[in-house]
Amino acid sequence: MSKLILAIIFNNDAVDPLSQALLTKEYSVTKISSIGGFLRRQNTTFVIGVEAARLPDALTLIREVCSPYTRPEGHAATIFVVDVAEFAQA
């Protein structure tokens, strides 16, 4: 079964390196500018489609590129993983 990763990146310093790392490993990725959270700060949301077998590698890659995060606001990313019942390109 395919998975959909929604990774909301709070650390703007990680956006370009993460994008490059995902593309280097041949993940299909879409970047969306987003705003949210209590502080209404600018974020980048990555939408990544992966096969279930590649999910652990993708999550490890995201965690490695986005950390360490030492700012007082907290974490560098929030990651959601959703099952995909069907995938089609038109």
N, C-alpha and C positions, 0 to 999 in steps of 0.2 A: 504494500500500500504506500502511496506517496504521502509526503508530509509537506506542510506549509509552515515555514518559520517566519514569524513577525518579530524582528529585532529592533527595538526602539533604542537608539543610541543617543545618550545624553552628552557624551564627551565629543565635542566637535573635532578634537585632535585625532580621534580614531576613525573618522568617517572615510577619508581617502585611503588610509592603509587597509581598512577592512574591505572596502570596495575592491582594491587591487588584489588582496589576498583571496577573496572569493572568486574573482574572475580568473586568477592564476590557476586555481584548482577546478576551474570549469563549472562553477555553480551558476545557474541562471538567477540573476538578481535584478531587482528594481529598487531604486532609491526614491523615497518620497519625503519631501520636507514636511515637518509636522510641528505643532506646538501643543504643549500639554503640561499636566502636572500642576501642583499647587503654585509654583513660581511662574507658570506660563512661559517657560523657557523654550527656546528653539531646539528642536530635536531633528534627527533623521531616522526615518523608519525604513528598514530593509525588508523587502518581501522576497523570500527565497524558496523556491520549489526544489525538493530533494526526494530521492527514493529513500525508503526507510533504512536501508543498509548504509547510506551515507550520512544519516542524521547525526550519529555521535561525532564524526569527523567535523561536520559543519559547526556543531555546538562548541567543540573544543577550539576551533579556529576563531569563532566569535569571542569566546572568553579570553583567549590568549591575546588577541589584538586589542581588546577593550580594557584590559587590566595591565598594570595596577591603576586604580582610580583613587586618588588621595584627596580629592576635594571634599569639603565639609558637606556638600549637598547629598552625598551618598554614592550610590552605585553608578556604573558607567553604562549599563544596558539593562533593559527589561526584555525578556525573550519569551515568546509564546510559540508553542508547537501545536499545530492543528492537523488532524487527519483529513486527507483529501479523498473524497469518494470518487471523484472523476476529474480528469485533467484533459483539456482540449485546447488546441491552438487553431485560430481561424485566420 
